[in-house]
């Protein structure tokens, strides 16, 4: 970490925390009355700050873009494609200080996050995870649901997403799923398109990553740790 990269990461997270939309939970500003600790938003801001700062100061291999935060994963952790079970793994991915849980009770897992992190363990490269809409959109009057973000919501983040790509300078930009691909296309960037692992897409997801990184990824969950 340097003073310069730390300040850049801090400014980015602060901008993110100030954005508001209807039926959208901003994990860097909002508090869930049922699951969150009193300082949950501060914890999630810290988590994201550490990850962005590490990516800026140490460099990355690739950027993976998914759609938006889910209520079992990024809404709780503040990190894309990362549930609470894999916070330790995310800290190891970019060699950050420990990333902390912001919620009470039992740590929650998410199926997509589990598949993603099984693959990341085998790829074993510094990869930055992000969402084209980096907040949690939910159905009206039910925060414990997931919905796809609206086009107008996604458009609000295009400058931030473009800045991240230009600043982090990944060797590859990978779009996980059609929604992510369309958003990256709008930036004038042609990403590597990978099938999203949900709704029966796990095998195609792993096959796409295998082809992209030139390694074999077993479709069965990896139980060890290569970090």
N, C-alpha and C positions, 0 to 999 in steps of 0.2 A: 504494500500500500504506500502511495505517496500522497503528499498534501494536495497535489493538483488533481490526481485521479479521484481522491476521496471527495473533493469539493464538486467535481463534475457529477459523480454518482449521487451525491446528496441533492444537488439541484434538480437532477432528473426525477428522483423519488418525490421531492417536494412538489414538483409540477404535477406528477401523477396523483398525488394525494388530494389535490384541489379540484379534480374533475368530478362532476356530478351528472347523473342521468336518472331518469325515472325507472324504477324497478331494476336498479343496478346497485350491487353492494361493492363499495370501494374498500378493500381490505386494509388500505393504508390510511384510512380516515374513519371508517365506520366500525362500530362495535356490535357484535351479535350478543343480545341479552341472554341467550340460552347457553351458548358454548364458550364465549370468549372470556379471557381474563380482562381485568379492568384496563390494562395497558396493552391490549392486543394489537391495536393499530400501530403503536410505537414499535413493538416487537417485529411486526411484519415489515415495517419500513426499514428497520435495522437489517433484517434478513436480506431484503432486496438490495439495500445499499452495499452490503458486504459482497454479494454476488456480482453486482455491476462493477464495483471497484476492482475486484479480483480479475474480472474479464478485461478491464481496461489496462490494468498494470501488468498482467502476465500474458495477455494474448489468448486467443481461442483458435480452435480448428474450424468449427462450423457453428452456425446458428440454426436451431430448429424452431420453426413457428407452428404453433397449433392455433385453435380457434379462440377460446376464451377460458377463463377460470371456472372450475366446477365447484359445487358446494361441498364435496367431500375432500377436495384437494387444495387447489390454489387459494380458494376463499379463506381457508384456515391457515395456510402457511405463508401466503404472499408470494409464492414462487410457482412459475408455470410448470405444469406436468409433474408436480411434486406434492405428494401427500405427506402426512406427518410421520409415517413409518420410514420414509426415505429422506428425511431431513439430514441425517448423518451422512448418507451417501452423497447428497448434494454438496455438503460442506467439503467432502473429500474430492469431488469432481474438479473444483477449481481451487482447492487448498485454502479455503476461507477459515476464519475462526468458527467455532461451533454455531450452528443455526438453531434457533430456539423455538419451541412450541409456544403458540399464543393462545391456546385453548385449554379448557379444563376437561377432566375426565379421561377416558381411554383414548389413546391415539387412534385416529381413523385412517383406514387405507382406502385407496381408490383403484379400481381395476386397470384403468388406462395408465395410471402412474406406475403401477407394478410392472406392466408390460414394458413401458418405456425404460424403467430403471434396470430391468433384467438385460435389456439390449445395451444400455449405456455401460454397464459393467463389462460387457464383452468387447465393445468397441474401444473403451479405455483411452479416450482422447478428451481434451478440454473442449466441451461443447456448451454453448450458451442456450438456455431454454427460454422461450418467450411465447406470448400469444398476440395475435394481431389485434385483439380487443383484450387488454390485460386486466380487466375487472370481471366481476361475476354478475352476468345478467340472469335474472330469475323471472318466473311467472308472477303476475300481479297478486299481491296478498299471500305469497308463499315463497319465502326466501330459501327454503330447502328444496329447490328445484333448479334445473338448468334449462335455459332457452338459448337459442342462437341470437347473437347480437344483431341489431338492425344495421342497415347500410349507413345511416346517418351517424350511428354510434361509432362504427368502425372508422369512418372518415375523420372523426375527431382525433384519431391516433396516428394517422398516416405520416404526419411530419415527425412525430416521435419515433415511429418505427423506422422511417428512412434515416433519421439521425443515428439510431442505434447501429444500423447496418454500416453506414458510412464511417462511424467512429470505431466500431469493433473490428471492421475489416475481416470478416470470416472468409475462409477459402471457399466455402460452400454455404448457400442458403437453402435449407430444406423446408418444404411446406408439407405439414402433416395434415392431409385431408383437403377436400376441394375448397372449402371456405378460406382456409389459409392461403391456398394457391392463388385464388382470385384476388385476395388482398395484396399479396406480394406482386402479382402481375400489374396491379394498378400503380405500383411504384416504379414501373419500368424495369423491373428485375425479373428474370426468368429463373425461378427456383427449381430445384430437384423435387418433383412431386412424389410423395410417399403416401400410401393408403393409410388412413387412420385405423388404429387397432380395434376400435369399438365395432359393435354390430357384426361380428364375424370376420373382421378384417385383420386379425392378429397375424395369420400366416403370410398374407400379402405385405403387411407392415414389415415383418422381419425379413422377408425376401427382398423388399425394396432397399432396406438398410444394408443387407448383405451385398447386394449389387453395387450400392453406392460406395461402401467402404472396403469392398474386396475381401471380406472375411465371412466365415460361416457363422450364422446365428441359428442355434437350435430353437425350434418352436416351443420346446419345453422350458419352463422357468429355470433360470440359473440360480443355484442355491448358495454359491460362494461369494467371494469378494476379490476382485482383482486390483483394487485400489490399495 
